[in-house]
Amino acid sequence: MQLRPATADDLPFLIQMLLEAYNWDGTPSFDEERLRSDDHAVRYVDAWPRANDFGVVAEIDGERAGAAWARALTADRPGYGYVADDVPELSLGVSPEFRRRGVARALLAELIAQARAASYRQLSLSVDPGNVARKLYESFGFRKVGVNGTSDTMILDLQPDSTSG
């Protein structure tokens, strides 16, 4: 597996991975048309990358396998896992054919490293309580700090000396 920074050329793939995240339980509740027309959902990919966006793409045998990226959203246009303007919210998705191979764990570890390198103090996310990804997030130290709709908002403190994963 190779990890590389996410670029503007990855936008179509990030959209695919966001759809994987939205449709985590196999129910196709979101498609690309709905994502692009939903003001709340499109916030995670609109005009990717903005100045402070960061992310990583995993490739296996030359194929993109998954992606994780983060964007600091604002109080006037928050994400589902919004905590504060200076706390980026992460999105993560893995293509079905590459699941259960450690891709999500590698992506999350690299995204956390990028956030620390950029001197962010926290990362946030939104996850459905029934989503198996929640266990992955908890294994890195994310903790629940609130609820938005049916999903939990979780944060990770990014102390430079702590270890994760």
C-alpha positions in Angstrom: 0.0 0.0 0.0 1.3 3.5 -0.9 0.0 6.7 0.7 0.3 10.0 -1.0 -1.2 13.5 -0.4 -4.6 14.1 -1.8 -4.6 16.7 -4.7 -7.2 18.6 -6.8 -7.0 15.7 -9.3 -8.4 13.4 -6.6 -11.7 15.3 -6.3 -13.8 12.8 -8.2 -12.3 10.0 -6.0 -13.0 12.0 -2.8 -16.6 12.3 -3.9 -16.7 8.5 -4.4 -15.2 8.0 -1.0 -17.6 10.4 0.6 -20.5 8.4 -0.9 -19.0 5.2 0.6 -18.9 7.0 4.0 -22.5 8.2 3.6 -23.7 4.8 2.4 -21.7 2.9 5.0 -24.4 0.3 5.8 -24.9 -0.6 2.1 -28.1 1.4 1.8 -27.7 3.7 -1.2 -29.2 6.8 0.5 -26.8 9.2 -1.3 -25.7 9.3 -4.9 -23.5 11.9 -6.5 -26.4 14.0 -7.7 -27.9 14.2 -4.2 -24.5 14.8 -2.7 -23.8 17.8 -5.1 -27.3 19.2 -4.5 -27.2 18.8 -0.7 -25.6 22.0 0.7 -24.6 20.2 3.9 -23.0 17.2 2.2 -21.2 19.1 -0.5 -19.3 21.1 2.1 -16.8 18.3 2.5 -15.6 18.4 -1.1 -16.7 21.7 -2.6 -13.7 23.5 -4.3 -11.3 20.9 -3.0 -8.6 21.7 -2.0 -8.9 25.0 -0.2 -5.9 26.6 1.4 -6.1 24.7 4.7 -7.5 21.4 3.5 -5.3 18.3 3.8 -5.7 14.7 3.0 -4.2 11.4 1.9 -5.0 8.8 -0.7 -4.1 5.1 -0.4 -3.2 3.1 -3.5 -2.8 -0.6 -3.8 -1.3 -2.0 -7.0 -1.8 1.3 -8.7 -5.5 1.6 -7.9 -6.9 4.2 -5.5 -8.2 2.2 -2.5 -9.4 4.9 -0.1 -9.0 8.4 1.1 -9.1 10.5 4.2 -9.2 14.3 4.2 -10.0 17.1 6.6 -11.4 20.5 6.2 -12.0 23.3 8.8 -15.6 24.3 8.4 -17.1 27.4 10.0 -20.0 28.0 12.4 -22.0 29.7 9.6 -21.6 26.5 7.4 -20.8 23.7 9.8 -20.4 20.0 9.0 -22.1 17.2 10.8 -19.1 16.8 13.2 -18.5 20.5 13.6 -16.8 21.5 16.9 -15.1 24.8 16.3 -13.8 26.9 13.3 -10.2 25.8 14.1 -11.0 22.1 14.4 -10.9 20.3 11.0 -13.5 17.7 10.4 -12.3 14.5 8.8 -14.0 12.3 6.1 -12.8 8.8 5.3 -13.9 6.2 2.8 -12.5 2.9 1.5 -13.6 1.2 -1.7 -15.5 -2.0 -0.9 -13.0 -4.2 -2.7 -10.2 -2.9 -0.5 -11.8 -3.2 2.9 -10.4 -5.2 5.8 -6.9 -4.8 4.6 -5.8 -2.0 7.0 -6.5 0.8 4.5 -8.7 2.8 6.8 -6.2 2.5 9.7 -3.3 3.6 7.5 -5.3 6.5 6.1 -6.4 7.7 9.6 -2.8 7.4 11.0 -1.4 9.5 8.2 -4.2 12.1 8.4 -3.6 12.5 12.1 0.1 13.0 11.4 -0.7 15.7 8.8 -3.0 17.4 11.3 -0.3 17.4 14.0 2.3 18.7 11.4 -0.1 21.6 10.7 -0.3 22.3 14.4 -4.0 21.6 14.8 -5.1 20.9 18.4 -8.0 18.6 17.6 -9.7 16.7 14.8 -13.4 16.0 14.7 -15.7 13.6 12.9 -19.3 12.4 12.7 -20.1 8.7 12.8 -23.3 6.7 13.2 -23.2 4.7 16.4 -23.8 1.5 14.5 -21.0 2.1 12.0 -18.1 -0.4 12.5 -15.6 2.5 11.7 -16.5 3.9 15.2 -14.2 1.2 16.8 -11.4 2.3 14.5 -11.8 5.9 15.6 -12.0 4.9 19.3 -8.8 2.9 18.9 -7.0 6.1 17.9 -8.4 8.0 20.9 -11.5 9.7 19.4 -14.1 10.3 22.1 -17.8 11.2 21.8 -18.5 14.9 22.6 -22.0 15.3 21.2 -24.8 14.1 19.0 -26.0 15.7 15.7 -29.2 14.1 14.4 -28.6 10.3 14.6 -24.8 10.5 14.6 -22.2 11.0 17.2 -19.7 13.9 17.1 -16.2 12.7 18.2 -13.0 14.5 18.7 -9.3 13.6 19.0 -6.9 15.7 21.0 -3.7 16.0 19.1 -1.0 16.4 21.8 2.4 16.1 20.0 3.7 13.5 22.4 0.8 11.1 22.4 0.8 7.9 20.3 -2.1 6.5 18.4 -3.3 3.4 16.6 
